[in-house]
Amino acid sequence: MTLFKTLMMGTAALALSASAAAAETLVIATFSDPTPMNAVRGTDAFEAATGWDIEWRVFNSGTEVIAAMASGDVKVAELGSSPLAIAASQGVDLQMFMLSYAIGDSESLIAHADSGITAVEDLKGKRVAVPIGSTAHYSLMGAIAHAGLTEADVTIMSMPPDQIAASWDQGVIDAAFIWPPVQTQLLETGSRIVGGNETADWGYPTFNAWVVDATFAAENADAVAAFARTMDEANQAYLADPAAWTADNDSVKAIADLTGAGADQIPQILQGYTFVPLAEQTGEKWLGNAANIMKSTSEFLKSAGRIDTVADDYSAFVNTDIAAAATQ
């Protein structure tokens, strides 16, 4: 019997002992981003800290993660700020409890060398691929709006990362807004036009967050806090000495093994992320402002016809207690 089935059986199932619950498998959704936590994911550190038997499941898009959380198959997940806003607007019962990273130029608009695109304004009449509903899609929409264009001016093609890579090689698309490792591949024959750091400055901030099913969080508060603490320790290991994370570094090699990114590419990719210590996330800039960011993101997505409704208040979709407990 899985943990999810157990939780659905009501109060009788809640009488399970902690040791019995620890034997259940918990599916955690993540992406293939080559981040420090992947150096730890290959060990048993998260399992030891939480008592969970973890199955790490890699998803291609936030849309897939939303569906998995809505169905109950996934209780803890990494989710971009744009899909998070979509999920919250749809009433999915989840809570953001920490930042994975703030997105800089780790998500960028890359143009084919022969596309004639040298600025965002040049996207008019061009074919641009992006995973629809992702943070990259939100940044692309923001860039288009900032350039004075509309979606009607650009042919936006919805593709997962692997399809973007194939379409790029086949000449099907002129540009793509995407993240590593596909971004790194595209840069071999293309050029960066704008990154997520610039679109954030234009008023379209993006980040990846860790979210948890609200009921699961209430019933497993200590374990979720331990998960957050372990995640923070992974990021802190990188922040302590980023220069040490070279291609021959053991942590970099471990990340490469799990994500498929080249060890020689990972040091530069890591520079495109902003990892924020968990203690700093508890302030007004991040978790304290997360509900406002969700609302503004949702309002933009609604204006672009991507969602139908915007909630009055998104504070119910942010849990500050977990980070507070993890940093005590």
C-alpha positions in Angstrom: 0.0 0.0 0.0 1.4 3.4 -1.0 1.6 6.4 1.3 -1.0 8.1 -0.9 -3.5 5.3 -0.6 -2.9 5.2 3.2 -3.6 8.9 3.6 -6.8 8.6 1.7 -8.1 5.9 4.0 -8.8 8.5 6.8 -8.4 8.4 10.5 -7.7 4.7 10.7 -4.7 5.0 8.5 -3.4 8.0 10.6 -2.9 5.6 13.5 0.0 4.1 11.7 3.2 4.2 13.8 6.0 6.5 12.6 8.2 3.4 11.9 5.5 1.9 9.6 4.9 5.2 7.8 8.7 5.6 7.2 8.6 2.3 5.2 6.2 3.8 2.6 7.5 5.3 -0.6 7.1 9.0 -1.2 7.3 10.3 -4.8 9.0 13.7 -5.0 8.8 15.6 -8.3 11.8 17.4 -9.6 13.4 18.5 -12.9 16.7 17.8 -14.6 18.2 21.2 -13.5 21.9 20.6 -12.6 21.6 22.1 -9.1 23.5 21.4 -5.9 20.7 19.3 -4.4 21.3 16.7 -7.1 24.8 16.1 -5.6 22.9 15.1 -2.5 20.0 13.4 -4.2 22.3 10.5 -5.2 23.0 9.8 -1.5 20.7 8.8 1.3 20.9 12.2 3.0 17.3 13.1 2.3 16.0 9.7 3.4 18.1 9.8 6.6 16.8 13.3 7.5 13.1 12.6 6.8 12.6 8.9 7.4 11.0 8.7 4.0 11.6 6.1 1.4 11.9 8.5 -1.5 11.4 7.9 -5.2 12.7 11.0 -7.1 10.7 11.4 -10.3 11.9 13.7 -13.0 9.2 15.7 -14.9 9.5 17.6 -18.1 7.2 20.5 -17.2 5.4 22.2 -14.4 2.1 21.3 -16.1 2.9 17.6 -15.5 3.8 18.3 -11.9 0.5 20.2 -11.3 -1.5 17.2 -12.6 0.5 14.8 -10.5 -0.1 16.9 -7.3 -3.8 17.4 -8.1 -4.2 13.6 -8.5 -2.4 12.9 -5.2 0.4 10.9 -6.8 3.0 13.5 -5.7 3.1 15.2 -2.3 6.3 17.2 -2.5 7.5 18.8 -5.7 9.7 21.4 -7.3 7.6 23.9 -9.3 8.4 27.0 -11.2 6.7 30.3 -10.1 4.5 30.5 -13.2 3.1 26.9 -12.9 2.8 27.6 -9.1 0.6 30.6 -9.8 -1.5 28.5 -12.3 -1.9 25.7 -9.7 -2.9 28.0 -6.9 -5.4 29.8 -9.2 -6.9 26.4 -10.0 -7.2 25.7 -6.3 -4.7 22.9 -6.1 -4.2 22.3 -2.3 -0.4 23.0 -2.2 1.9 25.4 -0.3 5.2 26.9 -1.2 7.6 26.3 1.7 11.0 27.3 0.3 12.8 28.7 -2.8 14.8 26.2 -4.9 16.5 29.1 -6.7 15.8 32.5 -8.3 16.0 32.3 -12.1 18.7 34.4 -13.8 20.0 33.7 -17.2 19.7 30.0 -16.5 16.5 30.5 -18.5 17.1 32.5 -21.7 15.9 33.3 -25.1 18.3 31.6 -27.6 18.2 32.5 -31.3 19.5 30.6 -34.3 22.6 32.2 -35.8 20.8 32.5 -39.1 17.4 33.6 -37.8 18.0 37.3 -38.1 17.1 37.7 -34.4 19.4 40.0 -32.5 16.8 41.6 -30.2 13.4 40.7 -28.7 11.7 43.1 -31.2 13.0 40.8 -34.0 10.7 38.0 -32.8 7.9 39.4 -35.0 6.9 36.8 -37.5 9.3 34.2 -36.0 8.8 30.7 -34.6 9.7 30.5 -30.9 9.5 27.3 -28.9 8.9 27.1 -25.2 7.3 24.7 -22.7 3.8 26.3 -22.3 2.9 27.2 -18.7 6.5 27.2 -17.5 8.5 30.0 -16.0 10.3 30.3 -19.3 7.0 30.8 -21.0 6.1 33.6 -18.5 9.5 35.3 -19.1 9.0 35.0 -22.9 5.5 36.6 -22.6 7.0 39.3 -20.5 9.8 40.0 -23.0 7.3 40.2 -25.8 5.1 42.6 -23.9 8.2 44.7 -23.0 9.2 44.9 -26.6 5.8 46.3 -27.6 4.7 43.1 -29.4 1.8 40.8 -28.8 1.5 37.1 -28.9 -0.2 37.4 -32.3 3.1 38.8 -33.6 5.0 35.7 -32.8 4.4 32.0 -33.6 4.8 30.4 -30.1 5.2 26.7 -30.3 4.6 24.5 -27.3 7.3 21.9 -26.8 9.0 20.0 -24.0 12.8 20.5 -23.7 13.8 17.4 -25.6 11.6 18.3 -28.5 13.0 21.8 -28.5 16.5 20.3 -28.9 15.4 18.1 -31.8 13.4 20.9 -33.5 16.4 23.2 -33.2 18.7 20.7 -35.0 16.1 20.2 -37.7 15.6 24.0 -38.3 12.0 23.9 -37.4 12.2 26.8 -34.9 14.0 30.2 -35.0 14.4 30.6 -31.3 13.6 29.1 -27.9 13.2 30.2 -24.3 14.6 27.3 -22.3 16.8 26.1 -19.5 19.8 23.8 -19.2 20.9 21.4 -20.3 19.0 22.1 -23.6 19.9 25.8 -23.3 23.6 24.9 -23.2 23.2 22.7 -26.3 21.4 25.5 -28.2 24.1 28.0 -27.3 26.6 25.9 -29.3 25.0 27.2 -32.5 22.9 30.1 -31.3 23.1 33.3 -29.3 21.5 34.5 -26.1 19.1 37.4 -26.7 17.7 37.9 -23.2 17.8 36.1 -19.9 15.4 35.6 -17.0 17.4 38.1 -15.0 16.6 40.9 -17.5 12.9 40.0 -17.8 12.8 40.1 -13.9 14.1 43.6 -14.1 11.3 44.4 -16.5 8.7 43.3 -14.0 8.4 39.6 -14.6 10.3 37.8 -11.8 10.6 34.0 -11.9 11.9 31.3 -9.5 11.6 27.6 -8.8 10.0 26.7 -5.5 9.6 23.6 -3.4 5.9 23.0 -2.7 4.0 20.5 -0.6 0.5 19.2 -0.4 -1.1 21.2 2.4 -2.6 18.2 4.3 0.6 16.3 4.0 2.5 19.2 5.4 0.3 19.5 8.4 0.6 15.8 9.2 4.4 15.6 8.5 5.6 19.0 9.7 8.9 17.8 11.2 9.8 15.6 8.3 9.1 18.4 5.7 11.2 20.8 7.8 14.0 18.2 7.8 13.7 18.0 4.0 14.0 21.8 3.8 17.0 21.8 6.1 18.8 19.2 4.0 18.0 21.1 0.8 19.4 24.2 2.3 22.6 22.4 3.4 23.1 21.3 -0.2 22.8 24.8 -1.5 25.1 26.1 1.3 27.8 23.7 0.3 27.9 25.3 -3.1 27.6 28.9 -1.8 30.5 28.3 0.6 33.0 28.0 -2.3 31.5 28.2 -5.8 34.9 28.3 -7.4 35.6 24.8 -6.1 32.8 23.3 -8.2 34.9 22.6 -11.2 34.4 19.8 -13.8 36.5 17.4 -11.8 34.7 18.1 -8.5 33.0 15.1 -7.0 29.7 17.0 -6.5 29.7 18.2 -10.0 30.3 14.7 -11.3 27.4 13.5 -9.2 25.1 16.2 -10.7 26.2 15.2 -14.2 25.4 11.6 -13.6 21.9 12.4 -12.4 20.9 15.2 -14.8 22.7 14.3 -18.0 24.4 17.7 -18.1 28.1 17.7 -19.0 30.4 18.1 -16.1 32.4 20.7 -18.0 29.2 22.7 -18.5 27.8 22.6 -15.0 30.1 25.2 -13.3 28.8 27.8 -15.8 25.2 26.7 -15.5 25.4 27.0 -11.8 26.4 30.6 -12.2 23.0 31.3 -13.9 21.1 30.4 -10.7 20.7 32.4 -7.5 20.7 30.2 -4.5 19.2 32.0 -1.5 20.1 30.7 2.0 16.9 29.5 3.8 17.4 31.9 6.7 17.2 34.7 4.2 14.1 33.3 2.5 12.0 33.8 5.6 12.0 37.6 5.2 9.8 39.9 3.2 11.7 39.6 -0.1 11.0 35.9 -0.7 8.5 33.9 1.3 7.0 37.1 2.8 6.4 38.3 -0.8 5.5 35.0 -2.4 1.8 35.5 -2.3 2.1 38.9 -4.0 4.3 37.4 -6.7 1.8 34.6 -7.3 -1.0 37.2 -7.6 0.8 39.4 -10.0 2.0 36.4 -12.1 -1.6 35.1 -12.2 -2.9 38.5 -13.2 -0.5 38.6 -16.1 -1.3 35.1 -17.1 -5.0 35.9 -17.1 -4.5 39.0 -19.2 -2.7 36.8 -21.7 -5.6 34.3 -21.7 -3.6 31.5 -20.0 -5.9 31.2 -17.0 -9.5 32.2 -16.4 -9.5 33.4 -12.8 -7.3 35.1 -10.3 -7.7 34.7 -6.5 -8.1 37.7 -4.2 -5.5 36.4 -1.9 -2.7 33.8 -2.4 -1.4 33.7 1.2 -3.0 30.3 1.8 -0.5 28.9 -0.7 2.5 29.9 1.2 3.8 28.1 4.4 6.4 30.1 6.4 6.3 27.7 9.4 8.4 25.0 7.6 11.3 27.3 6.8 11.2 28.8 10.3 11.4 25.4 11.9 14.1 24.3 9.5 16.3 27.3 10.5 15.9 27.1 14.2 
